[in-house]
Structure formats: structure tokens, C-alpha cells
Amino acid sequence: MIFVIILMMILLFSYSFYEYQNYKVVRLKVEDFQIRNEIPKELQGKKIVFASDFQFDHKKRVFYHKACRKVINLIRDEDYDLLILGGDYIHQKCWDNKLIFDYLKELPGPKIGVLGNHDYKDYETVINGLKKSNVQVLKNNIIEYCGLQIIGVDDFKKGTIELPEYNLNQISLLVSHNPDYIGSLSVSAVDMMLSGHLHGGQLTLFGKLGPSFASKYGMELMHGLKRKQNVSLYVSSGVGGSVHRFPIRFCARPEIVSIEF
């Protein structure tokens, strides 16, 4: 009996390494977000890809090049019109955390991104790296893309958020690394919202319980398409992260998100 338990533990631990690199593409349409404003003609037919929580560095192991290469290839293969990055590019301050920006630089087309809580562990490296990678950082400001107002806010935990003014009668997309920020919004404040941060729980009991989970809403916003404050929010499980030094996931499969307008 003890042998069977040990064998099962070894198999589950081995599977968690496999799942870490078993990426998927979540395909959504703008209609899935139950938006209230009209879609501008210039936005129709466009594809936006959202990727968050890279964190392939760790000071107690080398940068996870193989996993990062898979993610970059997966994003490129989507043939997107705009790439949005959801923060946490690095895991911590260490000698190889800047390597992620060499990979991001390879991705073509317009790229914008917000900051996450881990990015504040080595803020200057992240800001300089994003600039080098041609990623425009949104920090409490707005850009307009084909009639879509994209509002990027600072990190909910480590930054200071000041929601900029925007047109309530024009379609809007809010990008916040931490989904908990949705509780600070007024009802129906924006049409759509994208977040990451929670890694789908990273290690879960079949996707239902995350032992290392940290959200003031408990499991409510762990992963997937949600509706709160009368706002449609997609919380991505992200692409990287680690448990202590181990690159593992269990029932929290990594993903990028593709949205067609």
C-alpha cells in the first residue's frame, strides 16, 4: 500500500512538470463578454491576444528557456493584430530575469502591457526591458486601438491605481494584472476586463481548490470568464510561475487568450 502511494505521488509530481508546458489557446469572441457598447467597424475582424504571468526566472534555478520558447511560438502562430501583456514578466530580482525581454522582443506587431506585483521586485529592469522589447506600458492611462479604449492600470497590490477618464459611451477594455481590482469599479464601468495574477491556482485539486491561492474573493475569480459588478472579466491562468523553485502546475493548465472582434 505504501509503495502504491509513493508511486502515485511520483506520477502526479512528474505529470505536474508535463502540464507546466502543456499550453492551450483559449478562443473567445467579443460577444462572450456581453458588452453594452457597439463595436466600431474598424475593430471588427481584429484579433487580440492576451498573455500574462511569464515568471520563467528563479534565482535558485536557471531560466526556463524551453517553456518560454513554446509560449513565444504559440503567440506568434496566432497571427494577432494586437498583443496585450498582463504583467509579472519576472519572478524576482536575479541575474537572468532580463532574459524574458529578449523573447518578447521577437514578437511582431503592436504590443502593450501593464505591470504586475512581481515586476516591482526589480522595477527598473522591467521598465527598461519592456522598452527594449517595444512594449508600450500602460500605467493608469489609455490608448485607443481601432475605436477600442484600452485602459491599463497599475498593479492593485504594489502600485497606485488612478483610473483615467474615458468615454462611457465607447467600447472599453480594462487591463488589470490583479482581478481583485474589479471590486473597486462602479457597476458597468467598462465593457470588458482582462486579468491574470492567480495562475489558475497553480496547484489545484482538479481545478476546484488552490492551496496557494490568494484573492480577497476566495475561489470566485480563480480562472475563466466571470461576471461581477455587471462587468465581464476573463482571468487567465497565465503561462509561467513556479512553486518554490519548481516549474510545476496541476489542474491549472497554462494558456494564452485569443479574442476575436
Backbone torsions as a table, in degrees:
resi	resn	phi	psi	omega
1	MET	NA	-43.7	178.5
2	ILE	-62.9	-39.2	178.7
3	PHE	-61.7	-42.4	-179.9
4	VAL	-63.2	-42.9	179.6
5	ILE	-63.4	-44.9	179.2
6	ILE	-63.1	-42.4	179.0
7	LEU	-61.9	-42.9	178.7
8	MET	-62.9	-40.7	179.1
9	MET	-63.8	-40.5	178.1
10	ILE	-64.8	-42.8	179.7
11	LEU	-64.6	-43.1	179.4
12	LEU	-65.6	-39.7	178.8
13	PHE	-65.8	-40.4	178.2
14	SER	-65.7	-41.2	178.8
15	TYR	-62.0	-36.2	-178.1
16	SER	-63.3	-30.1	174.2
17	PHE	-70.0	-39.9	178.2
18	TYR	-64.0	-46.4	-177.0
19	GLU	-62.2	-31.3	-179.2
20	TYR	-55.7	-31.7	-179.4
21	GLN	-109.2	10.7	-179.7
22	ASN	-92.8	71.9	-172.7
23	TYR	-73.4	151.9	175.4
24	LYS	-133.5	161.7	174.0
25	VAL	-111.7	119.6	174.7
26	VAL	-88.7	121.2	-176.3
27	ARG	-105.7	119.7	-179.8
28	LEU	-122.8	158.1	171.5
29	LYS	-115.9	155.8	-176.9
30	VAL	-58.2	-29.8	179.5
31	GLU	-63.0	-24.7	179.7
32	ASP	-64.7	-20.3	-176.6
33	PHE	-91.3	-0.8	177.1
34	GLN	51.6	53.4	-177.0
35	ILE	-73.7	156.4	-178.6
36	ARG	-103.8	-22.8	-179.5
37	ASN	-96.2	156.9	-178.4
38	GLU	-71.3	152.2	176.9
39	ILE	-89.0	120.2	179.2
40	PRO	-60.8	148.6	-178.9
41	LYS	-58.5	-37.1	-178.2
42	GLU	-70.3	-15.5	178.8
43	LEU	-91.4	-22.5	-177.4
44	GLN	-63.4	132.9	-179.2
45	GLY	89.2	-6.8	179.6
46	LYS	-79.9	154.2	177.4
47	LYS	-124.1	128.2	175.7
48	ILE	-112.5	133.2	175.4
49	VAL	-109.4	137.1	-179.6
50	PHE	-119.4	127.1	177.3
51	ALA	-135.8	140.0	-173.8
52	SER	-143.6	161.9	169.2
53	ASP	57.4	64.2	179.0
54	PHE	-71.8	-68.5	171.2
55	GLN	49.2	49.3	-179.1
56	PHE	-88.2	-2.2	178.7
57	ASP	-98.0	153.7	172.5
58	HIS	-159.6	131.4	-173.3
59	LYS	-66.0	-15.0	-179.6
60	LYS	-101.3	5.8	172.5
61	ARG	-153.3	168.2	-178.6
62	VAL	-77.0	161.6	177.1
63	PHE	-57.7	138.4	-175.9
64	TYR	-86.8	80.2	-175.2
65	HIS	-63.6	-40.4	-175.4
66	LYS	-61.8	-46.6	179.8
67	ALA	-65.6	-41.7	-179.2
68	CYS	-63.8	-41.1	178.3
69	ARG	-61.8	-40.2	178.1
70	LYS	-61.5	-42.7	-179.8
71	VAL	-63.8	-47.0	-178.7
72	ILE	-60.4	-43.2	178.4
73	ASN	-65.0	-38.6	179.9
74	LEU	-64.4	-43.0	178.5
75	ILE	-64.3	-47.3	-178.3
76	ARG	-60.5	-38.4	-178.0
77	ASP	-66.5	-16.3	179.9
78	GLU	-74.7	-14.4	178.0
79	ASP	51.2	53.8	-174.9
80	TYR	-77.7	165.4	172.8
81	ASP	-97.2	-29.5	179.0
82	LEU	-147.1	135.8	176.5
83	LEU	-108.8	127.4	176.2
84	ILE	-113.7	129.8	-178.6
85	LEU	-110.1	133.6	-169.5
86	GLY	-97.6	14.8	175.3
87	GLY	93.9	176.2	-173.1
88	ASP	56.8	60.8	177.2
89	TYR	-73.5	-33.2	179.9
90	ILE	-115.4	164.2	175.0
91	HIS	-94.5	-41.1	-178.9
92	GLN	-163.8	-178.2	177.4
93	LYS	-82.0	113.7	179.3
94	CYS	-158.3	171.0	-169.7
95	TRP	-65.6	-28.0	-174.9
96	ASP	-109.5	11.9	-178.4
97	ASN	-67.0	-22.8	-179.4
98	LYS	-72.5	-11.9	-176.3
99	LEU	-65.1	-28.0	179.9
100	ILE	-59.0	-31.7	-175.6
101	PHE	-74.5	-24.1	172.5
102	ASP	-65.8	-37.2	178.2
103	TYR	-71.6	-45.2	-179.1
104	LEU	-61.9	-31.0	179.6
105	LYS	-63.6	-27.8	-178.9
106	GLU	-69.3	-23.4	-174.8
107	LEU	-74.8	130.8	-175.8
108	PRO	-82.8	172.7	172.0
109	GLY	77.7	179.4	-179.7
110	PRO	-68.2	137.6	-178.0
111	LYS	-135.6	129.8	174.6
112	ILE	-129.9	159.4	-178.8
113	GLY	-161.0	159.1	174.6
114	VAL	-111.4	172.9	179.4
115	LEU	-99.8	149.3	175.6
116	GLY	-114.0	177.4	-176.9
117	ASN	-64.5	-37.3	-180.0
118	HIS	-67.9	-26.8	-178.5
119	ASP	-65.4	-22.8	178.9
120	TYR	-77.7	-7.5	176.0
121	LYS	-73.6	-21.1	175.9
122	ASP	-151.8	65.6	-169.7
123	TYR	-56.4	-48.1	-176.1
124	GLU	-63.3	-40.9	178.0
125	THR	-60.6	-42.7	-178.8
126	VAL	-66.5	-48.3	-178.7
127	ILE	-62.1	-45.1	178.9
128	ASN	-66.6	-37.0	179.4
129	GLY	-67.1	-40.7	178.2
130	LEU	-65.7	-38.3	176.8
131	LYS	-63.2	-43.6	178.2
132	LYS	-62.3	-32.1	-177.5
133	SER	-87.7	4.3	-179.5
134	ASN	62.6	35.7	176.2
135	VAL	-101.5	122.0	177.4
136	GLN	-81.4	122.3	-177.5
137	VAL	-86.6	128.1	174.3
138	LEU	-102.8	116.8	-178.9
139	LYS	-133.2	88.9	-176.4
140	ASN	63.9	40.2	175.6
141	ASN	-144.9	177.4	-171.5
142	ILE	-128.2	143.0	164.4
143	ILE	-124.7	155.1	177.3
144	GLU	-109.8	129.7	-179.9
145	TYR	-126.8	109.1	178.1
146	CYS	51.2	41.3	178.6
147	GLY	87.1	-3.8	177.9
148	LEU	-95.2	122.9	174.4
149	GLN	-80.5	115.5	177.5
150	ILE	-104.6	115.4	-176.1
151	ILE	-106.3	117.0	178.6
152	GLY	-109.2	127.6	-178.7
153	VAL	-113.7	159.8	178.5
154	ASP	-65.9	169.3	-179.5
155	ASP	-66.5	138.8	-175.7
156	PHE	-66.0	-31.2	-176.4
157	LYS	-95.6	-47.7	-171.9
158	LYS	-99.1	-18.7	-177.6
159	GLY	-101.9	-165.7	176.3
160	THR	-128.7	117.1	-175.5
161	ILE	-96.0	128.3	170.6
162	GLU	-130.8	102.3	-176.5
163	LEU	-64.6	119.8	-178.8
164	PRO	-72.9	159.6	177.6
165	GLU	-71.5	141.1	178.7
166	TYR	-148.5	168.8	-176.0
167	ASN	-85.8	112.9	-179.3
168	LEU	-67.5	-16.7	-178.5
169	ASN	-98.2	11.9	177.9
170	GLN	-126.1	141.3	-177.0
171	ILE	-55.5	136.3	-175.2
172	SER	-136.2	147.7	176.8
173	LEU	-129.1	120.4	178.6
174	LEU	-99.6	131.0	176.4
175	VAL	-114.5	116.9	178.0
176	SER	-133.4	125.0	-179.3
177	HIS	-53.7	-45.7	-176.3
178	ASN	-97.9	121.3	-178.4
179	PRO	-67.3	-19.0	-179.7
180	ASP	-59.7	-20.5	-179.8
181	TYR	-62.3	-20.4	-178.0
182	ILE	-58.8	-27.9	179.2
183	GLY	-68.8	-15.4	179.2
184	SER	-91.0	-5.9	-178.4
185	LEU	-86.7	149.8	171.2
186	SER	-75.1	161.0	-177.4
187	VAL	-60.3	134.3	179.2
188	SER	57.8	34.8	-177.0
189	ALA	-66.0	-39.2	-178.3
190	VAL	-134.6	165.5	179.4
191	ASP	-79.6	-38.8	-174.1
192	MET	-142.7	155.5	176.1
193	MET	-144.9	141.3	177.5
194	LEU	-125.3	136.6	179.0
195	SER	-147.0	172.0	175.5
196	GLY	-139.2	-119.9	169.8
197	HIS	76.2	-41.8	-170.0
198	LEU	-92.8	-7.1	174.0
199	HIS	57.3	23.0	-177.4
200	GLY	63.5	15.6	-176.4
201	GLY	98.2	-17.0	-179.5
202	GLN	64.3	-61.9	172.5
203	LEU	-121.6	116.3	-176.1
204	THR	-130.5	163.9	172.5
205	LEU	-90.3	86.8	179.9
206	PHE	54.1	40.3	174.9
207	GLY	77.0	4.0	-175.5
208	LYS	-105.6	-23.5	-176.7
209	LEU	-144.8	126.0	178.9
210	GLY	-110.7	110.3	-176.6
211	PRO	-63.1	-26.6	-179.1
212	SER	-105.0	25.8	-172.5
213	PHE	-78.5	139.3	-178.1
214	ALA	-139.2	96.2	175.9
215	SER	-152.1	141.8	179.2
216	LYS	-69.4	-10.8	177.4
217	TYR	-100.5	14.4	-179.8
218	GLY	63.9	-128.8	-178.0
219	MET	-89.7	-3.3	-171.0
220	GLU	-58.1	-40.3	-176.1
221	LEU	-109.2	25.3	-173.6
222	MET	-58.2	-44.7	-174.0
223	HIS	-168.3	145.1	171.9
224	GLY	101.7	-172.3	-178.2
225	LEU	-82.2	121.8	-176.3
226	LYS	-124.8	164.1	176.5
227	ARG	-132.2	116.1	-179.3
228	LYS	-149.5	145.5	-175.8
229	GLN	56.4	25.0	-176.4
230	ASN	60.8	28.1	177.0
231	VAL	-120.4	136.2	176.6
232	SER	-86.7	125.3	-175.3
233	LEU	-126.0	132.4	169.8
234	TYR	-109.6	123.9	177.8
235	VAL	-104.1	112.7	-178.7
236	SER	-81.5	147.4	174.4
237	SER	-77.2	-6.7	177.9
238	GLY	75.6	-175.0	-174.0
239	VAL	-120.6	-16.4	-174.3
240	GLY	-135.2	-131.4	-176.6
241	GLY	88.8	179.1	179.0
242	SER	-161.5	163.9	174.9
243	VAL	-112.9	107.0	-167.6
244	HIS	58.1	-115.2	179.0
245	ARG	-102.7	-1.9	-171.5
246	PHE	-91.2	129.1	174.8
247	PRO	-81.7	82.5	-175.7
248	ILE	-134.6	152.3	172.3
249	ARG	-143.4	152.1	175.3
250	PHE	-142.5	118.2	-176.7
251	CYS	52.9	38.8	176.0
252	ALA	-147.0	57.1	-171.2
253	ARG	-57.3	132.4	-179.9
254	PRO	-69.0	154.3	-172.6
255	GLU	-157.4	159.1	160.8
256	ILE	-116.0	160.5	-175.9
257	VAL	-119.8	130.2	179.2
258	SER	-114.7	125.9	-178.0
259	ILE	-120.2	123.1	179.2
260	GLU	-103.3	132.5	-179.1
261	PHE	-103.1	NA	NA
